[in-house]
């Protein structure tokens, strides 16, 4: 790593990756202007690790390709050449080099109809989205700042380069990106820029769902996700990209909830964020009550939302498919939303009912479902994420999962005993229980050949002796089950 001085910032020193320096230096040594530009410069100044590295230059794409013949590829028709570095670091695998350019009209509000190359750095920086992303760094360590981006960095402000309407008409996704950057950097959006988003929010409809999804995901996965959702709502963007959630705003709930549906959803999401839960649980926390506005019956403390989890799972599926989330993520989130209202009457529930619950939900989904329940509870304004009833259910589930200390674990069964000439009756069960008692003492004896041989020996014993051996086996099983139960009670704080 080579040190490079940024003279404009009180001689602070930063480290640049060797992969970046080699490419940058080759451009300069070949007689071209070349600058680090955009988000990587911003992140270096903020002492954040850049997520990508961009270089802008007056070299034309064909000239860049000649400089890096075996490493480069022309990424698109907008003047960007990718140079492969061979690095294992995802952020350094490809360095993007873009020729200084001027962009034409954006007819589709996504990409320019045409571009023209220019020899002026300022013309290139003028087309960029925000002032803090329109900074360039030269090889002498000087920051080139035509639009007061440094001042906005120091004041923690997100501001468009030039008029907000013009920037958002060029690429409407910039509106969501402004909110995402505000969350990631903990900056404020400058009032005129935010007003520009509010005025042009409906333009987001022209952006592909995949691009919207990517920015939305980055907001959800940020520690300030709740702030991001609120900014989306206040800007008018939430109504455009997630109207089902915006519809929850102001929908009051019953006596079991402290907040309206929208605030409850955000507080549930906030719990999932603070617990650093994965994307699927965060999405489920945000969307689990998405159908409540449609299923609400009555008003006041006794209003109901019957079957909202069933309709909610269908709405959630529609949302995630619309935003082009991967099928595995969609399937998981929909399943969690569908089953988030699980309820078992702990005082009366039977082991078979617990087993049916596990089968219905899927053992692989249990932990995530419990995490969603915790988020749901905290979002409702209750103090405990894991109450006694939830701990007891976890205790019952683990207990039934450990339950098969039974003759069925043996590698022979009652039919094998009957085939040895034993008449159908209690003697078959006594023999199996006696065999199980031996296997509990020594699991290595659970081999079919040994058990068949031992069963023939037991057949010769009197009924009284077999009953005695079977009783010993039952006592041993009860002892093991009791020990297991005590261990689980301690684990789940069950009295």
Secondary structure, 3 states (H helix, E strand, C coil): CEEEEEHHHCCEEEEECHHHHHHHHHHHHCCCCEEEECHHHHHHHCCCCCCCCEEEECCCHHHHHHHCCCCEEECCCCCEEEEECCCCCHHHCEEEEEECEEECCCCCCCCCCCEEECCCHHHHHHCCCEHHHCCEECCCCCEECCCCHHHHHHHCEECECCCHHHHHHHCCHHHHHHHHHHHHHCCEECHHHHHHHHHHHHHHHHCCHHHHHHHHHHHHCCCCHHHHHHHHHHHCHHHHHCHHHHCCCCCCCCCCCCCCHHHHHHHHHHHHHHCCCCHHHHHHHHHCCCCHHHHCECCHHHCECCCHHHHHHHHHHHHHHHCCCCHHHHHHHHHHHHHCCCCCCCCCCCHHHHHHHHHHHCHHHHHHHHHHHHHHHHHCCCCCCCCHHHHHHHHHHHHHHCCCCCHHHCCCCHHHHHCCCCCCCHHHHHHHHHHHHHHHHCHHHCCHHHHHHHHHHHHCCCHHHHHHHHHHHHHHHHHHHHHHHHHHHHHCCCC
